Amino acid sequence: MKELWEQAILPYNLPFTILLGLVVVYWLLTLLGAIGLDSVDADLDVHVHDVHDGGHLGDIPATMLRVVNAGAVPLTVVLSILVLTLWMFSIVLNFYFNPGHSMLLAGGFFLAAFILAVVATKIITQPLVPFMRRLKAAEDTAPVLGEVGIVRSIQIDSSYGQVEVERPDGAPALLNARLGPDSEPVLRGNPVAIISMDEASGIYLVRALPVSPPID
């Protein structure tokens, strides 16, 4: 463990260690419901579709993300795997083949680690592609307007929120949703009604429902 930590904080590995730390913090906040998956993924959809349609073939980052299945698997998952594998390959290559801590050699290993990380990310995410496509198809076909959902984020307001809606023939759907601009926030576990959906962003508009008092 001590050797791993010493390698992780070396100048040529430290940037990847910091990135990995940010990934861990992001997923911890996501599990706590403090942030959602939609903020990054929604922006990727625009770039990926542009490249797919031939609009910006020179957009290297978006093209690379499509190579690692970011068009089918959520961007947050893809980037997390990419950062983790890049960190691992950089640590291993420099530990075994760069005992003198040469920055020049570390630069060459960065390119090798990046290529290996892209290949590993592609392999790891490939089994998720058909599952995510079926999940997306189910979300697109199963109507949720007019249904009642439960707030799953810490709260939902006019700027952020996630709502879970039960489906009769599958797993519950987790929707990115918002309240109207003048609505009071609704806390986790409370019911909301699904009113409409913004076709451009895929975000649902909901309204709070009264909470039934417990029966004595």
N, C-alpha and C positions, 0 to 999 in steps of 0.2 A: 504493500500500500504506500509506503514511504517513497519507493522508487517511482511509482506511478505518479504521485503528487509532484515529485521533483521534475519528472518529464513534462507534466502538464503545465508547469509554470515557466518552462524555458521560453525564451523570447519568440522562437518560431512556432511553438505550440500554444502559447498563451492566448492569442486571438481566438483560436478554435475552442479553447477551454471557456473563455468568456461567452462565446456564442452558445456553447452547450449549457452553460449556466442560465442564460436567458431563456433557452428552450425549456429547461426544467421549471423555471419560475412561471413561464407562460402556462404550462400544463397544470401546475399547481393552482394558479388563479382560475383556469378553466374549470377544474374539478370543483373549486369552491363556488363557481358560478359568477365570479367577479367580472369576467370578460367572456366574449363569445367567439365562435369560429368564423362568423360571417364577415368580420371587418377586413381580413386579408383575402379570404377566398373570393369575395365578391369582386374585388379589384382584379384578381387573376383571370376571372371569367372573360372580362373584356379583352385582355391582351391575348389570351389563348384563342378566342374566336376570331380576332383580327388576323392572327397568323394562319389559322386554319382556313380562313376565307381568302388568304392571299393579300391582305391589306398591309401588313408590315412584316415582310419576310426577313428584314434586316434586324428585327427585334430579337437579339441573341438570347437574352434571359428568358423570354417567353417561349422561344423555340426549345431551349434546353429543358425548361420545366415540362413541356409536352413530352420530351423524350423519357422523362422519369415518371410519366403517368399523372402529372399534376392536372391534366384536363379531366381525368376520370376520378382520381383520388383527391380528397381535400388537400389544399396547398399546405396547410399547417402540418398535416401528417407527413407529407413528402419532405418538407423542409426539415422537420424534426429528425427524420431518418437520415437525410443527407448530411446534416450537421453532425449527428452522432457517428456515422460511418467515417466521415472526413476526419474527425477528431481521433478515432480509433486507428485509422490507417497512418495518420501523421505521427501519432505516438509510437506505433510499432516500427515503422520504417526508420525513424530517427533513433529509436532506442537500440536497434540491432545494427544499423548500418551507418550511423553518424555519431560514434562515440566522442569525436573531437568537437562536437557542437559547431560545425561549420555552417555559417549562414548560407553560403553559396550552395552547399550540398542540400541543405534544408529546403532551399528554393526549388531544386529539382525534385525533391521528394514531395513537395507540395503539389506539383503538377501530377505526379504519379498517384498521390493520395486522392486528389480530386477526381481523376479518371476512374480509379477503383471505387470511390464513393458513389459516383454516378451509376456505374454498373451494378453495384450492390443495391442501391436504392431502386433501380429498375427491377431487379430480381425480387426484392422484398415486397414491393408494391404491386407487382403484376397479379398475384392471386387476389388482390382486393378489387381489381378493376371490374370483373363481372358482378361481384356483390354490390359494389357502389352503383353500377348501372341499373341493377334490379331495384335497388333502394330508391334511386332517383325516379325510375319509371313508376314505382308505386306511389311516390309522393305526387307525381304529375297527374296520375289517373284518378287517385282516390280523392274525392271532394272533401274539403274541410270547412268551407264557408258555411256559416251557420252553426258549426259544431261548438262544443264547449271544451276548452283546454285548461290545463293547470300550469301555473307559472313555475318554471324550473330554475331560472336564474335567481340570484339573490332578491331581485325585484325587477319589475318591468315599468318603464316610463316612456316618454316620447322620444328618447334617443337610443335606448337599448333594452333588449329583453329576449328571453327564449320561453316558448310555451310548448308543452307536450300534449298531443292529441291522440287519444286511443283510436286504433283502427280495428275493424272487425276481423280482417283477414291478414294480419301481419303485426309486426312490431310497432309500437307507438311512434308517431312522427314528432320530431323535435323541430319546431318552426322558429325562425327569426321573426320577431314581432315587435310592434310598437303600440303605445297608447296615443290618443289624440294629444295635441299640443297643450291643452289646458287641463288635462286629466291628472289626478293625483296618482303617484306611484302605487303599484299593487305588489305586495310582498310574495315571496315564494310560498307555494302550496295553495294559493287562492285561485278560484276559477275566473276565467275570462271567456268572452264570446268572440269567435272569429268573425269579423265583419266583412273584410275585403282584402285583396292582395294587390300590391303594386307590381305590375307585370315586368317593369324594367329592372327592379331590384330584387324581386322575389320576396319582399318583406310584407308580412301580414299586419293589417290594422285590427286591433282588438279593443274591447271595452270591458271594464270591470263588471262583475256580477256580484250581487249581494251574497254574503256568506250566511248560510243557514245556521241559526243558533242551535247548540246541542240540545238533544231531547233528554229531559230528566227522567 
